[in-house]
Amino acid sequence: MLKKKVLVYDGKSTKSLLVERRMIGLKVGEFIFTRRVGVTHKKKVINKKGKKK
């Protein structure tokens, strides 16, 4: 199974994974990311009348 591509279902979609030497002995699902990367939002700066920034 070394250097072979396998398809892994992550609960939503199927993703291909290339099996490497460091993966042997571990669960295949550990190498599939299921979480989305969060987007950081900047705070809006509200300027009030009469005050300078």
PLY file of the C-alpha trace (Angstrom):
ply
format ascii 1.0
element vertex 53
property float x
property float y
property float z
element edge 52
property int vertex1
property int vertex2
end_header
0.00 0.00 0.00
3.03 2.31 0.15
3.00 5.10 -2.50
-0.61 4.30 -3.47
-3.53 6.72 -3.68
-6.60 5.92 -1.60
-9.94 7.71 -1.42
-11.04 8.73 2.07
-14.54 9.94 2.92
-14.44 12.75 5.51
-18.18 12.87 6.20
-18.97 15.37 3.47
-16.82 14.60 0.45
-14.26 12.12 -0.80
-10.61 13.17 -0.85
-7.63 11.39 -2.36
-4.63 10.64 -0.16
-1.17 9.40 -1.07
0.07 6.85 1.48
3.58 7.63 2.73
5.97 5.86 5.05
5.16 8.12 8.02
1.48 7.13 7.83
2.04 3.42 8.45
0.57 2.28 11.76
-1.76 5.26 12.08
-5.39 5.78 11.14
-5.93 7.18 7.67
-8.48 9.73 8.88
-5.81 11.55 10.90
-4.42 13.02 7.68
-7.70 14.41 6.33
-8.69 17.88 7.55
-12.40 18.13 8.33
-12.46 21.63 9.82
-12.70 24.79 7.77
-10.17 27.55 8.27
-11.82 30.47 10.04
-11.82 33.94 8.52
-10.77 36.72 10.83
-12.74 39.93 10.50
-11.35 43.36 11.21
-13.23 45.55 13.62
-14.88 48.55 12.06
-13.67 51.88 13.41
-16.52 54.33 13.86
-15.53 57.97 13.85
-17.70 60.17 16.04
-18.27 63.82 15.20
-15.88 66.18 16.92
-13.28 63.55 17.72
-10.15 62.96 15.74
-8.75 59.54 15.13
0 1
1 2
2 3
3 4
4 5
5 6
6 7
7 8
8 9
9 10
10 11
11 12
12 13
13 14
14 15
15 16
16 17
17 18
18 19
19 20
20 21
21 22
22 23
23 24
24 25
25 26
26 27
27 28
28 29
29 30
30 31
31 32
32 33
33 34
34 35
35 36
36 37
37 38
38 39
39 40
40 41
41 42
42 43
43 44
44 45
45 46
46 47
47 48
48 49
49 50
50 51
51 52
